[in-house]
Amino acid sequence: MIRPFLLLAAAGLLAACAQQPLRGTGDLGVVVERATGSLQIIESTNQSQLARVDGLGDLSHASVVFSRDQRYAYVFGRDGGLTKVDLLRQRIDRRVIQGGNSIGGAISQDGTLIAVGNYEPGGVKVFDANTLELVADIPATPLADGSRNARVVGVIDVPGRRFIYSLFDTDETWLLDFSQGNEPQITRFEGIGRQPYDALLTPEGRYYIAGLFGEDGMAKIDLWHPERGVERILDGYGRGQQKLPVYKMPHLEGWTVAGNQTFVPAVGQHRVLVMDSQNWQQTAAIDVAGQPIFVMARPDARQIWVNFAHPDNGKVQVIDSETHEIIADLEPGPAVLHMEFTARGDQLWLSVRDGEEIQVWDPYTLKLLKRLPAHSPSGIFFSSRAHETGL
């Protein structure tokens, strides 16, 4: 009786393996399909689509981080949803509605905590990465009129089981330290500058730099020496320049740091600003085709790829990081929303929302390699981000 049972079990196991072939997670990624509340699972080796996962809610400003084993994607939705997606089983593993309006989050250095930044109710909630059970709830500073709490932006993980983020309405940056357990030590930096809107972390995790929407400049915090407080950099960079209406807020990401240079979008201007990454002084300003949104370096730092806000969002420009010359003017299609390099830089994936497609480019030859259909695609995220601090 035992032998037939074992044979049946083995046959079932073989059938399951045949249905779902073994696969690694290192080349997997996801594409946010904002119009349908779905996530497309992709792989870069063959530049193919593997599956679509539905039921993720409002993804109009969704962002994604990954577990350290690269198996799970954590999706932060605009409806306050936090969704854990299993990339191998191609399905939702867990989902909670943790707030009313979330625009991003981060995963801790050790992979055990997920921090979510909220516009509504205003603050940060921290969850167990495995179970999505609430670990800590840190309300932001209330506004002076008591109507609500400040909106949280720029949530980033930093070394030492810590998170850092800024408060748009009250001009602050907060550092949460979970190194001693699940009751965080909180350090507040006040008066950093008017309306911080997003932030980047330098690749080694030392400097947190918040962009300012309410004034020309940026706020820098040295996380090796937080006691030194906030330093203003690029102060008054727009002096003498006509500031235009801002159609879409720029984004700051760690990839903008390219060797000894840092490239950042100028708010309300058709320029990319260049800083020396050692002394944080401006060294150049590059005129570009529109208001830059993402300014992203190829992993070898040789090229800088830039996309733009409306009405120039059908364009992408490529800048030589050494000469600062524009070496390519591309027109992939209507509404290019996001770009993502593979970990070693052999491919550049971009989303063309109004063209209903994802495109794969060779960033060395500047040739289009493949087009893949997608429902109003926006963010593209590869699982290699699991091993990058601040992404």
N, C-alpha and C positions, 0 to 999 in steps of 0.2 A: 504493500500500500504506500510505503514511503517513496519508492522509486518513481511511480507515476506522478506523484505530487511534485517531486523535485523536477521532473521533466517538464511538467506543466508550468512551474514557476520559472524555469529557465527559458521556456518558450515565450512566456509573457515578458520577461526581461528583454529578450532579444527583439521582440516586437516593439517594445517601448523605445529601445535604442534605435531601431530602424525609423520610427516616427520622428524622433528628436535626436539627431546626430550630436555626438559630443562636440563641444565648441569651447574655445577660450573666450575671455572677455576683453582682451587687450586691444582689439581693433573695433570694438563696438562703440556705438554712439546713439544719440537720439536727436530727433528733429521735432520741435514743438509745432503742432498744427493748431494755430490759435482760433480759427473759426469753428472748428469742430470739437474742441476740447480733447484732442487726441495726441498721442505721442507715437512717432514712427521710430522703430528701432532699425538702425543701419549698421553696415560694416564697411570698413574702408579698404580691405584687401582686394575685394572684387567690386567695390563701389556699388553695393547692392542694398536693397531694402529687404528686411527680414520679416517684419510684422508691424501691425498697428495695434496700439493699446488705447481703448476708448474709456470714457467716464472720468476724466480728470478735471472737469469743471471749467472755470473761466481761466484761460491761458493767455489772456491778452498782454500780459507782461511777465510771462513765466520765465524762471531761470531754474537751473539744475545743478546739483552736485552729486558726487558718486561715493559709494562705500569704498573702503581701502582695498577690498578684493575685486573691485570694479564690477561686481555682479548687480548691485542695486543702484538705481537712479532715484534721487529724492527731488521731487518737483514742487516748486513753490508757486502756487496759483494766485491770481488776482482776487479770487473769491475767499481767500484765507485758507484754502485747502493745502495740506501737506500730504503728498502722495509718495509712497515707496513702491517703485516698480521693479519687478524681477526681470532683468534683461534676458536671462536664460530660459525661464518659463514663459516669458513674454506676456506677463499679466500683472495686474495690481496686487501687491503683497499686503499692504495696509494703507489706509487713508483716514485722515482726521481733518475736520474743519476747526482750525485753531484760532482764527481771527476773522476780521471782516474785510481786510484789504491788505494783502501781502505783496511785496515787490522783490523779495529775495531772501537769501539765507546762506548758511555756511555749515560745514562739517568740521568737527574738532580734529586736531592733529592726530589723536589716537583713534579716530573713527567712531567714538562712542556717543557723541552728542551732536544734535542738529539744532542750530540756532536759526530762528525765523524772525525777520524784521517786519514790523507791521505799521502801515499807515493808520489802520483802524483795528484795535482800539488805541494804538500808539504805544509802542514798546517792543520788547524782544521776549519771545517764549523759547525755551530750550527743551528739547525732547530726547528721550533715549532712542538712539539710532536703530536699535533692534525692534523695540516694541512700539515706538512712537508714543510712549507714555510721557506725560508732562514731568519735567525735572525742575524747572525754575520759570517763574513769571516775573519779568522786570519791567514795570511800567515806565514810560518815558516821562520827562518833565511836563507837568500840566501847563497849558497856556495861561497867560496872565488873567484872562477873562473867565477861566475855569470851564470853558466850553468843551475841551477835549485835551488829550495829551499830544505832544509833539510827534510828528511823523519820523519814522526811522528809515535811514538810507545807508547804503554802503556797508552792509554787514560782511565782515571778512574774518576768516580764521587766522590766528597768528600763533607762532610757536609757543609751547608751554601750556597747551590746553586752554587757550584764551580766545576770546572774540573781541573785535573792535567794530564800532559803528558810529554814525553821526546822527544828530537830530536836526532836521531841516528847519524847523520853526523856531528853535531856541538857540541855534548857533553853538552847539556843543558836540563833543566826541566823548564816548564812554568806552572804557576798557573793562571787560569782564574776565576775571581770572578764576578758572575752575581747577587749578592745579592742586588744590588742597581738598577737593571734594565737590559735591553738587550744590554747595552754598557759595555763590561767587563773591569774590572781593571786587568791589566796583571802584574804579578810578575815573573821575569826571574832569574833563578839560573844557573850561567855559570860555566864551568869547573868542572862538577860533576864527570867526569871519562870518559874513552874512550868507545864510542859506546854503550850507553844504548840500550838494545834490548827489554825489557819488564819490567813490574813492578807489585808489589802487594801493597795492602792497608791492614793494620791490621784491624781486624773486627770492632773495635770501630771507625775507620776512622781517627786515629791520625797520623800514620806513613806511608809515601809513600816510598817504597824501590825499587829502580831501579837496575836490574841486568846489569852488564857490560860485553859486548862481547869482547872488545878490551883489557881488562886487568882483572886480578883476583881480584875481589872485588865487592862491592855493594855500592850504594849511598843512604843514608837515609835522609829524610826531616821530621822534626817534624812540623806537620800542626797546632799544638797548638801554636808553636813559630817559624813561618817561618823566623822571623828576625835572627834566629841563623844560618841560611844557611844550607849547606850540610855537613853531617858527613859521612866519609868513614867507612864502616864496612867490615869484612871478608877480609881485605886488604892482598893480597898475599897468599890467601888460597891454591893455587896450587903449592906453592914453593916446589921443590923437586919431583913433580909429572910430569910424561910424559903427555903432552897434546896431545890428539888424534884429527884427522880430525873431524869436527863437521858436521854430516849428516843432522841434523835438530835442529833448535834453540829450547832450552828449553822454557817452559812457566812458569810464576809465577802467582799464584792465591792466593786469600785471604784464601782459605782452607788450605794452607800450614802452617798457624799459628794454632798450637794445644796446647792450654793451655799456659804454660810458656815456650814452645819450638817453634821454627820456623824451618821448614824443607825446604830446597831449593836444586834444582839440581845444580851440579857443571858442568860448561861448559867444554866440551871436556874431561870429566873424567867419570869413572864408579863409581861415588860416590854421595851419598846424604849427604849434610852438615847439621849440627844441630847447632842452635844458641840458647842462652838464650834470651828469649823475653823481659827481663828487661834491661840487659846491652848490648845486641847485640854482645856478644863475642861468638866465636865458642866453642862448648863443645864436639863435636864428628864429626866423618866422617864415614858413613856407606857404605861399599863396596856393590855394586849391580851388576846386570847381564849385564848392558850395559850403554849407555849414557842416563840418565833420561830425559824425556820430561815433563810429568806432575807428580807432587809429591803432592798428595791430601789426606787430612785427612778425615776420617769418621766424621760426625758431632759431635759425642761424644768424638772425639780426641783420641780414643783408638788405632786406626789403621792408618797407612799411606800406601796408594796404589800408586804404581809407574809403569808407562809404559815407553817404551824405543824407541830410534831412530833405524833406520836400521843399522846393520842387525839383531838386537835383538828385532824387533818390534812385534814379535809374542808372547812375554812374558809379564807377569805382576807379580810383586812381592808385597807381603804384609809385612809391617814392624810393629812390636810391638812398639808403641810410648814410652813405659816405659823402656823396656829393650834394644831397638834398634836391636833386633834379627829379622831375616827374618823368618816369621812363615808360609809363603806359597809361592810356586813357581808355578804359573799358566801358562798355554799355551792355551789361548782362541782361537787363530787362527791367520792367517796371517794379519799383519798390524793393530794392535790395535792403533787407533788414539786418542781416547778421552774417558774419564770416567766422570760419573756424579752420585752423590748420590741424592736420594730423600731427602727432607728437614729434615726428622727425622731419616734418616740413615738406614731404614729397607731394602733398595734396592740399588744396585750399577748397573748402566747401562753402558755398554761399546760398542763402535763401532768397528767392525772388517771389515775394508774396503775391503780387498781382499777376504774375506770370504762372502762378500755381506750380512752381517747380523748384527743385534743388539743383544746383550746378556744381560740378567738380572740375577744378582747374589745376593744371600743372603750373606752379608758381615760378618754375625755372624757365620754361619755354613760353609762358603766358598763353597757353593753348587750352581751350575748353575740351575736357575729356568726356564728360557724360552729363546728360540731363535725366533727372528722376522726378516723376510726378509727386505732388504733395498738396494738401489742402491749406491754402493760406499760410505757408511756412514762415516761421520767425526764427527763434533761437536754434542753433545747432551746437551740440555739446558732445565731445568725445570722452570716453571713459578714462583716457590717460590723464584727465584733470584730477583724478583721484590722488595722484602723486605730485601735485603742484600746490604749494602753499598759496593761499589767497585767491584761489579760483573756484 
